[in-house]
Amino acid sequence: MKLHALLAAAALACAPLGAPSPALAQAPAAPAPAARGASPVFDAVRARDHIRCGVSQGTPGFSVPDGQGVWRGFDVDFCRALAAAVLGDPNKVRFQPYSAQQRFTALQSGEIDVLARNTTYTFQRDIQLGLEYGAILYYDGAGFLARRQPGLTNARGLDGATVCVQTGTTNELIVADFARANRIRLQPLVMQNLEEILQALFSGRCDAMNWDRAALAGTRLRAPRPDDYVLLPEVLSKEPYSPVVAQGDVRWLEIVRWVGFALIEAEENGVTSANVDEMLRSPDPQVQRLLGVSGGFGQMLGIDNRWMYSAIKASGNWGEIFERNLAPLGIDRGINRLWSQGGTLYAPAFR
Ligand SMILES: N[C@@H](CCC(=O)N[C@@H](CS)C(=O)NCC(=O)O)C(=O)O
C-alpha cells in the first residue's frame, strides 16, 4: 500500500469520535435508502403500512392478549418498538398467533414479517430452516413446573413422572436428554396446543410440564392454586430468545437486529420513555447517535433518523420492557442484567 493510502486508512481507523476524519469529510453523505439494495420485506411493510408480527398463542410475560384482546408482553413490546422505528407508530403492527409447530412455516411462507415468539436460537433452526436470528434479547433456560409433592425438591425426583411438552419446541428434546443423562424414566405427553397442556397439568393428567423458566413462572400464577405447583431449581438448557426473520433479506434483518440492540443500548445510556425528549438535548455523543441527533444511523438502515427516539418513546428501553412484562411474574433479571452490571446483555458498539 502506498504511504498516502496508509495514512488515509489510519486516519479513518483512529479519528476521534465526533470529529469527522479527513477521509470521511470528503466521503459522500450516507447513501440514500434505495442505494442499499432491495428489501422486499421492508417495501411490503411500507406499502401495507403495518408489520405482521408472529407471536405465541399465550406465553405469559412474552405474548398474551389481555382482557380487552390487546396483546401484551416482552415480544409484543419488541414488535411495537419495531413498528415505531420503521413506520413511526407503535400501533402499526398486527399480531398473529402461532403454535410452536406452525411458527417457522408462517415465516418461511411470508405470512409474517418477523417472528417474536419466545423462540430459542439454535444451530439447526439457523442452518436447516432458512431462518435468520436478529439479536438475542432474552436469556432463559428450560425447567420443570411440577405438581407439589412431599419430598419433590429437584428434577431427578420426577423419576416415573408424566411430563407434558409442546410439539415443535426445544423442550421436547430436553426432557428426553435429561431423562437419559440422569438415568430416570420420564413419560412425555406431547401436545400441539398450550391450552391442552395447561388443562392436562392442572387436572393432574401430567405431573409436570417442561418449558422455559420465565414462561413457567407465569404459568404457575395461572394455576387455580399456584401453591400446588413448584418450579424445580434446575436450569436444564440454554434458551436464548431472538426475533427471527426469513432468509434472503439482509436489510430487513439488519433493521430487526439493530432495533433489538438499540433497546439494550438505550438502557445502558439511561434513555427511557420518560426522559427521551430531554435526552434529545444530551451532549453525550453516544446518546446523540442512538437518538439520531447525529450519526445518521437511521438513514443508514434506510429508515428515519428518529427511529430509536420513536421506538423508546413507545416501548421504553430493555429494562422498562422487562419491568413491565416479566418482573410482575416474580422473575429476577439474573443473567439478563446489563454486562456492565455483571450480566450477559450486551449490544455491539453504536459507532
Ligand atoms: N423456546 C422454546 C419453546 C417455545 C415454545 O413454543 N414453547 C411452548 C410451550 S412448551 C409455547 O410457548 N407455547 C405457547 C403457544 O403455543 O402459544 C423454543 O423455541 O422451542
The ligand as a MOL file (V3000), in Angstrom:
LIG
                    3D

  0  0  0     0  0            999 V3000
M  V30 BEGIN CTAB
M  V30 COUNTS 20 19 0 0 0
M  V30 BEGIN ATOM
M  V30 1 N -38.2010 -21.5600 23.4900 0
M  V30 2 C -38.6410 -22.8540 23.0610 0
M  V30 3 C -40.0930 -23.1080 23.4640 0
M  V30 4 C -41.0450 -22.2710 22.7020 0
M  V30 5 C -42.4890 -22.7170 22.7870 0
M  V30 6 O -43.1890 -22.6140 21.7850 0
M  V30 7 N -42.9740 -23.1880 23.9300 0
M  V30 8 C -44.3740 -23.5230 24.0120 0
M  V30 9 C -44.7260 -24.1890 25.3230 0
M  V30 10 S -43.7120 -25.5410 25.7080 0
M  V30 11 C -45.1720 -22.2520 23.8980 0
M  V30 12 O -44.6470 -21.1730 24.0250 0
M  V30 13 N -46.4210 -22.3410 23.6480 0
M  V30 14 C -47.2430 -21.1690 23.5300 0
M  V30 15 C -48.1850 -21.3070 22.3820 0
M  V30 16 O -48.2520 -22.3430 21.7320 0
M  V30 17 O -48.8310 -20.3300 22.0760 0
M  V30 18 C -38.4880 -22.9940 21.5620 0
M  V30 19 O -38.1360 -22.0430 20.8750 0
M  V30 20 O -38.7210 -24.0980 21.0640 0
M  V30 END ATOM
M  V30 BEGIN BOND
M  V30 1 1 1 2
M  V30 2 1 2 3
M  V30 3 1 2 18
M  V30 4 1 3 4
M  V30 5 1 4 5
M  V30 6 2 5 6
M  V30 7 1 5 7
M  V30 8 1 7 8
M  V30 9 1 8 9
M  V30 10 1 8 11
M  V30 11 1 9 10
M  V30 12 2 11 12
M  V30 13 1 11 13
M  V30 14 1 13 14
M  V30 15 1 14 15
M  V30 16 2 15 16
M  V30 17 1 15 17
M  V30 18 2 18 19
M  V30 19 1 18 20
M  V30 END BOND
M  V30 END CTAB
M  END
